[in-house]
Amino acid sequence: MHSIASVRSSSGAADYFASDNYYTPEENAEAGVWGGEGARVLGLEGSVERDAFEGVLNGRLPDGEMVGQVEGRRLGLDLTFSMPKSASILALVTGDKRILDAHLEAVKSTMSQLVEKQFAESRNYERSRSGEPQKTGNLVYALFAHDTSRALDPQGHIHAVVANLTRDPKGTWKALWNGEIWKNNTTIGQFYHAAFRAQLQKLGYETEATGKHGSFEIKGVPAEVIKAFSTRTSEIEAKIAETGATTLATKKQITLYTRDPKLYPEDRGALVEGWQQRARELGFDGRPLVAEAKAKAELLTRPSLRETASAAISEVAARIGAALRTPSPLAVSGPAALFLPAETIKAQHATASAIRHLSEREAAFSPQAILASALGFQIKGLEGGAVTERIGELPREGHLVPGKSDRLDGHFDLVTTPAALVMEQQILDAIDRGQGQGRAFMPPDVAMARLQAAARELGIERAGVDSWQLNEGQLAAGVAILSGKDRFLN
């Protein structure tokens, strides 16, 4: 699961993020590591120190320069990446610490390959007093790994705390324009789930889809065990059922208002022993599952058992078989595909299927929509980086057409396909040919009167009132149909 929230207090953030972690003091003094190209430029690498962390949240660079010091200045964002409950149980209760390392790698790749490269922006004021977004490709953030939920259940999660700082293309430090990060919350979640799923599969685990946006669990951990270790989720679901909430906004409010202050165990060893005792009472022993995964992971490292092109094609066919029946110019198929790496085959076919799916509903769509749709197939071993790379190749190959951009950085929000452009031109040509070729059924004033009369009659029939009227736009469309002489309306 992935969520985003604003950071409210720099000192409070330092206290909170460093206080609950699964690292010992010997491993990492504050359980935080710096990340981002912006942090590297500032010389912030390795372990996070409190003063430096508070400083960047307040807009203070290591050399003392202050950035973006305006009234109401925002401190930053907290992007939280929570591993599936089954993974938390196997990592923190059964003790497979490989999962913790895999989770950290998944979060790092999500932050560096997607959030930083695609969504980091500043504001440029050269052409507009209100400013316009400009891609920067760098962030300053710290990663903090925590291992408990608010109810002290095992819940491995990582906070990526992004400071309100970025370096523009001219080398000037500015406030971060974070609109793209907020807007693409779902895509970030998809990318993260795909990255972590692939990491777990390398560790020898099998996964299964459980819901929207790429969510999954590890096969072999029973649903009743997952539920027993999900106290907080059960509390929220019970409150939602009690109130009868149906809208997403109301459910989010319930999640927020039922949140208790975070509890911190005084004896972490006793906490883990309690988790293990609860697992025994549930009749769950994860050790055989972990041992099986480790044995499988060892086999997967042997060259003879690495995934072949034919195996990749079989995996793609199992997930999106219908899309493979018709050859697509967007993806190599047939004998030629046998000479490509497995990841390339998966990325090409997932991307092609995503574009086909989106094209059936929209004439133009964003690259992020393609990415989210492609990862939604949950093809084994496919990560977001390969799909992002493939999406970038398609405009150069002429298979996608970028929309027009008037931005300084040349960024475009939408793409379309050559086929969609051909269809659009055919529609426009048909409209042109139909000009003056239609029949006017009545004069405009008569059309207006009859349309409004029909609206009143419908109001009496449906609602028992005679006050229903068409609005200006509806009336204009109706008059154009009844009184115009064009065969088609645009």
N, C-alpha and C positions, 0 to 999 in steps of 0.2 A: 504494500500500500504506500501511496505517496501523498503528502499534503504540504501546503504552503501557509505560512503565517508571518506576520510582521514582527520584528524584534522591537520590544517596547522599552527596554532599559539595558544599557551597556553593562553596568555593574551587576544587575540582576541576571543577565545572560551569562556572564562569567561565572557567577555562583552556581547557576542551574546546570549549565552544560558540563562543568568540570566535576560535579558532585556525584553523578550516578553513572558508573562505567564498569566494564568488565576487565579493565586493565589494572594490574597491580601497580603501586607506586614505582616498583623497580622497572616495570616495562615501559611506563610512560608517565611522567610526573603529573600531567593534567589530562591524559587520555585524549588529547587533541592533536591533530596534525594540520599544517597549513596546506592549502591547495589553490590552484589557479595560476594562470600566467601572470596576472597582476601581482599576486603575492610574490612570485619568483622575482619579478622586476624590482620589487621593494626590498628584496633580501629576506623575506619571511619564508623560511623553509624549516622542515622538521617539526619539532614539538612546539605547541602553542604556549606562549607565556602570557599570563594574565594582563600585564600592562600593555603589551603590544596589541592584544585582542581588544581590550576596551578602547585603545587608541584608535584603531581603524574603524570600529563601530561609531566612534564620535567624529570621524573624518580627519583624524590626526595621523599623518604619515610618519614613518620612523625617523625622518630627518626634521620633524617638527612642523612641516607645512600643514596648514589647515585647508580642507577642501569642502566646498559646499556649505559654508556656515550661514544658513538662512533660518529665519524663524520657522518653526515647525518641521525642521529637518528630520527626515526619516533615517533610522539607524541601519536598517538592513532587513534581510529576509531569512527565515528559518525554513529550509526545505528538509522535511523529515521523510526518511525512507525506512519503512518497517517491513521486515522480512515476514513471510507467511508463518503462521503459528506452528505448523509442522516443522519448519526449519529451526525455529526458536527452541522447540522441544528437543530436537535431536542435538542441537549445538549446546544448549545450556543445561538440559536435564540429563541427557544421555552422555554428553561430553565430546561430541565430534567438533573439535575446535577448527577443523578445516573450513567449516561452514562460515565461521566468523570472518576468516580471511577472504573467503570467496565473496561474502557480502560486501566487505570493504572495497574489493576490486570492482564489483558491479556498480557501487555508488561512485567510485572514482571515474570510471569510464562514462557514466551518465553525465556527471558534472563536466568533465573535460570535453567529451565528444559532442554533446548536445547543448547543455545549458550554456556553457561558456562560448563555444564556437558559433552557435546558431542564435542565441537569444540575448547576449550581452550587448547593451546599447548605451550611448550617452545622448545628450541633446546638443545639436549644432545650431547656433544662432546667427550664422552668416547671412541667411536669406530670409529669416523670419524672426520677429521679436519674441514670438512664443516658442520658437525652437522647433526643430524637426529631429526625429530619431536618426541615429547613425551607428552602424555596427562597429563594435570595438574588438570583439573576440577575446576579451580578457576579463577576469574577475579576481577578487580577493575574498577567499573564504577559508573557514576552518571546519574540519570534520571531527565530530564528537560521537563516540560509540557508547550507547547505553544498552542495558540488558533487562530492564524491568518495565512493566506497565505501571500505571498509577495504582492498580490494585495489587502490585507486587507479584504478578504472574510473570513467567518467563516471556520476554518480548524484546528480541534483539532489534534495535533500530539505530540509525545514524542520523544525526542532525548536521546538515550542511548549512552553516551560518554564513550567509553572503553579506559582506559589508557594502554599504552604499557608496562604492568607489569603482571607477574604471578609468582606463587610460585611453584617450581618444587617438585617432590615427596620427595626430601631430605631436603626440607625446605629452599632452596636458592631462593632468588628473582632474576628473569631474565626478559629479554625482552619477550614480547608475540610473538609467532609465529602465525600470523593471517591468514595463507593460507586457513585453513578449513572454517573460517568464510566467507571469500570472495567467496570461491568455492560453499558454500551452501546457498547463498543469497536467491535463490528461495525457498528452504526448510524452511528457517527461516520465509519467508513471508507466506507460507502455514500454518505453526505452529501458527503464530500470528493471522492470519485470523480465524483459527478454534477456538482459545482461545477467541477472542473477540466476534465471532459469538455466541459461547456457553454462554458467559456472557450476551449478549443482550437478548438471548432467556430466560434466567433466569429472566430478567427484564420484560418479558411479550411481547417482540417484535417478530414479524415474519420476517425472512430474505429471500432473494432470490439471487441466483447466478447471477453474471453479467459479468463474464469474466474468464480469466485464473488465475491459482495459488490461487484459493480459494476466489477471490474477490467477494464482495456481497454488497447489499444495504438493508436498512430496508424497508419492505413493507409499503405502505401508503404515502410515500413522492414522489410526482409526478416527473417524469423525467424532466419536464420543470423547476421545482423549483430547482432541483439539478443542472441543466445546468446554471441557472441564478446566482447561487452562486458559479460558477466554472469559474471565469473570467480568471484565469491563464491558466487553461486547454484549454479554448477557444482560447486564444492567441497562445498557442503552436500549436494547431490543425490547426489554420489559417495559421501559418507560414509554417507548414509541407505541407499543400495543395498548398501554393504559390510556394514553391520550388520544389514540386514534389518528395520529399524525400520518399524512400521506404525501405531503410535498417535501422536496429535497431541502428547501430552506428551513422548514420547521424541524426536520430531523437533525439538521446541523445545529440548530439552536438547542435542541434537547441534548445533543452530545456535549455542547459547550457548558450549558447550565447545570448538568449533572456531574460535572468534572470536579472531583475532590482534589485537594492539594496533593502534590506528589509525595509519596512516602519513601523514606530511605531506610533500608535495613541496617541495623547496628552490627549484625553478625551475618556477613554474606555467606559464609560457609553453612550456617544453620539454615539460611534461606534455601540454598541449593539442596540440602538434605531434605528439607520439607517438600520441595518439588519432587524429588526422587521417591519419597515415601508416598506422595499422592499418586505418582505413576504406578507404583507397585500395587496400591489399593485398586487402581483401575485395571490391573492385570496387563499393563503395558511394559514391555522391556524392549527398548530400542537398540540394544547392543547387537542382536543378530542382523538387524537392518543396516546398521553402520558397518559391520564386518563385511556383509555382502557388497555394500557400495564400495568399500575400500578395495576388495578383491577385483571388482569390475573395473574400477579406475586404473588399477595396475595393469590389467589386460589391455585397456584402451591406449596405454602409452606405447604398446608394441607396434612397430611399423606395419606389421602384417594385418593388424586389426584397425588401423585408421580408416576413417570413413572414405569410401570410394565414391566416384561420380554416380555410379549406378545406384548405390545405396541412397545418395542424396536425392536422386530423381524419384526413387520409391517413396521417400519421406514426403517430398513435395506432392506426389500423386495422392498419397493418403490424406493429406491436409486439404489440398485444393485440386483434387483430381479433375473436376469438371472444367477447370480453367486450362487444363493441358490438352484437351481434346482438339482444340483448334489452334494450330501453330500461330504464334504471336511474334511480330517483329521486335517486340520489347524483350524477348528472352530467347536464348539459344536452346533449341530442342533437337531431338533426334540424335544421330551418331555424333554430331559435332559437340554435343554437350558432354560426351564421355571424356573429352580432353580438357575440361575445365575443372578447377578446384570445387570441392563440394559446397563451400560457403558461397562461391560465386553463383552456382546453379540455384541455390536456395534464394539468394538475394534477388536474382533476376526474375525468377518466377513469382516470388511473393510480391515484388514491386509491380510486375505486369498485371497480376491478378487484382491488386489494389487499384491500379489505374482503371482497369476494365470495370471494376465494381463502382468506383466513383463516377466514371463517365456515363454510366447508365442513369445517374440521378442529377448530375450537374454538368454544365458546359465548362466550367473552370473550377479549380480547387487548389488548395495550398499544398506545398511540399510536405508540410507537417501532417496534413490529412492523409497523404500517401503513406508516410512513415507509420502513422498510427494504424492505418488499415492493414498494411503489410505485416506488421508485428502482431496484429490481432489474430492471424492464422496460427500463431504459436508453433511454428515449424521448429522442430528439434534442432538445437545448436545455432539457430539464426539470431544474430545480434543486430542492434540498431545501426552500428557503425557501417556494416556492409550494405544495409539498405540505404542509408544516407549517401554513401558513395555512389551507389547505383542511380539514385535519383539525380545526383549531380551530373552523371554521364549522359543521361537521356536528352537534355537540351542540346548538348554538343553533338549528339548523334542525329538530331533532328526529330526525335520521337516525342519530345515535349516542347511547347512553345511558351516562353515566359511572357507574362503580361508586361505592359508598358510601365516604366518606372521613371518618376521625376525626382527621385531621391538623390542626394549627393553621393551616397555609397553604391548606387545602382541596384539596391535590393528590390526584389519584386515579391509581392505577396501571393500571386496566383499564377498557375500554369494551366495550359489546355493542351489538347492533342491536335495534330494536323487534321484528323478526321472530323473533330468538332468544328474546326474552322471552315472546312469544306461544307459541312452541313449548314452552318450559320450563313455562309454565302449563298447557298441554294435557297434558303428561306428568304433572304433579302431580295434575291433575284425574283422569286415568286411574288413577293410583295410589290416590287416594281412593275412586273408584268400585269398585275391585277389592278393597277391604278386606273380608275375611271371605267372599269369593266363590270362593276356591280350594279345593283338596282336599288334605288331609293324607294323605300316602302311608304314613306309619309314625310311631310314637312317637319322641320325641327320642333316648331312650337306644338304641333299635334303630338309628336313623339314624347316631348317632355310631359305634357298633360296626361297622356295615357300611362306612361311609366309611373308617375306619382300616384295615379289612381290605382294602379295595380299594387303598388306598395301599401296603400291604405287598406285595400281589400285583404291583402295578406296579413296585415296587422290585426284586423278584425278576426280573421280566421284563426290565427295562431295565438294571439294574446288578448283578444277581446277589446282592442283599442283601435281608434282610427287616426292615430297620430304618427304612424310609421311613414318616413320619407327617405328617399334615396339621398345620399350625400352628393357633394359636387362632383367627385370623381366617378361615382357609380352612374350618375345621371349623364355625364359627358360620354362615358363608354356606351351607354344604351342608345343615346342619340346618334352617335357615330355609326352604330350598327344599323339602326332603323332608317337613318336619313342620309348616310354617306353613300357615295357611288364607287368606293374602292372595294374590291373583292376580299382583300385581307387587311386586317388592322395590325399595326405593330405596337 
